[in-house]
Amino acid sequence: MEPGDTILYYNMDDIGIIGVVTSDPEWNKDHQGLAVKVIWMDDASSTYESVETILSPDEDCEYMNLI
């Protein structure tokens, strides 16, 4: 995962929102692991998202995927 990668996030209404990774993975204490900064295209907000969640094949993490 690297800057420029695109993420698709499904919110609680099952609406897809596109985000763009803007940082390399780095340790994040809130996620207790590697995370990347993401800028969301719907409102230009930024968040840190867990690399493990984004890349996970687990059904519990299907709401966020690398595309």
Sine and cosine of phi, psi and omega as CSV:
sin_phi,cos_phi,sin_psi,cos_psi,sin_omega,cos_omega
0.00,0.00,0.72,-0.70,-0.07,-1.00
-0.50,-0.86,0.26,-0.97,0.03,-1.00
-0.82,0.58,0.68,-0.73,-0.02,-1.00
0.98,-0.19,-0.32,0.95,0.07,-1.00
-0.90,0.45,0.47,-0.88,-0.05,-1.00
-0.93,-0.36,0.66,-0.76,-0.01,-1.00
-0.87,-0.49,0.60,-0.80,0.12,-0.99
-0.91,-0.41,0.85,-0.53,-0.02,-1.00
-0.89,-0.45,0.73,-0.68,0.07,-1.00
-0.97,-0.23,0.87,-0.50,0.00,-1.00
-0.98,0.20,-0.08,-1.00,-0.07,-1.00
-0.90,0.43,-0.36,0.93,0.05,-1.00
-1.00,-0.02,0.14,0.99,-0.01,-1.00
0.89,0.45,0.53,0.85,0.07,-1.00
-0.99,-0.14,0.78,-0.62,-0.01,-1.00
-0.98,0.22,0.73,-0.68,0.03,-1.00
-0.82,-0.57,0.75,-0.67,-0.01,-1.00
-1.00,0.00,0.67,-0.74,0.10,-0.99
-0.75,-0.66,0.44,-0.90,0.02,-1.00
-0.88,-0.48,0.80,-0.61,0.05,-1.00
-0.93,0.36,0.76,-0.65,-0.04,-1.00
-0.87,-0.49,0.09,1.00,0.03,-1.00
-0.60,-0.80,0.35,-0.94,0.16,-0.99
-0.96,0.28,0.40,-0.92,0.06,-1.00
-0.86,0.51,0.68,-0.73,0.06,-1.00
-0.52,-0.85,0.37,-0.93,-0.01,-1.00
-0.88,0.48,0.71,-0.71,0.02,-1.00
-0.75,-0.66,0.86,-0.50,-0.09,-1.00
-0.92,0.39,-0.52,0.85,0.02,-1.00
-0.91,0.42,-0.58,0.82,0.00,-1.00
-1.00,-0.07,-0.13,0.99,-0.02,-1.00
0.80,0.60,0.66,0.75,0.01,-1.00
0.08,-1.00,-0.24,-0.97,-0.01,-1.00
-0.95,0.33,0.64,-0.77,0.04,-1.00
-0.58,-0.82,0.36,-0.93,0.07,-1.00
-0.83,-0.56,0.48,-0.88,0.09,-1.00
-0.99,0.11,0.71,-0.70,-0.03,-1.00
-0.81,-0.59,0.73,-0.68,0.14,-0.99
-0.99,-0.17,0.81,-0.58,-0.04,-1.00
-1.00,-0.06,0.74,-0.67,-0.11,-0.99
-0.96,0.27,-0.33,0.94,-0.03,-1.00
-0.97,0.26,-0.54,0.84,-0.05,-1.00
-0.64,-0.77,0.14,0.99,0.03,-1.00
0.89,0.46,0.32,0.95,0.08,-1.00
-0.98,0.18,0.28,-0.96,0.05,-1.00
-0.80,-0.60,0.56,-0.83,0.06,-1.00
-0.61,-0.79,0.29,-0.96,0.17,-0.99
-0.98,-0.18,0.75,-0.66,-0.05,-1.00
-0.84,-0.54,0.63,-0.77,-0.03,-1.00
-0.92,0.39,0.79,-0.61,0.07,-1.00
-0.88,0.48,-0.64,0.76,0.00,-1.00
-0.87,0.50,-0.68,0.73,0.02,-1.00
-0.91,0.41,-0.71,0.71,-0.04,-1.00
-0.88,0.47,-0.66,0.75,-0.09,-1.00
-1.00,-0.05,-0.07,1.00,-0.09,-1.00
-0.94,0.35,0.70,-0.72,0.10,-0.99
-1.00,0.10,-0.05,1.00,-0.04,-1.00
-0.90,0.43,0.68,-0.73,0.00,-1.00
-0.86,0.51,-0.48,0.88,0.01,-1.00
-0.93,0.36,-0.24,0.97,-0.03,-1.00
-0.92,-0.39,0.25,0.97,-0.05,-1.00
-0.92,0.39,-0.20,0.98,-0.03,-1.00
-0.96,0.28,-0.19,0.98,-0.01,-1.00
-0.63,-0.78,0.81,-0.59,-0.06,-1.00
-0.61,-0.79,0.49,-0.87,0.15,-0.99
-0.98,0.20,0.74,-0.67,0.01,-1.00
-0.85,-0.52,0.00,0.00,0.00,0.00
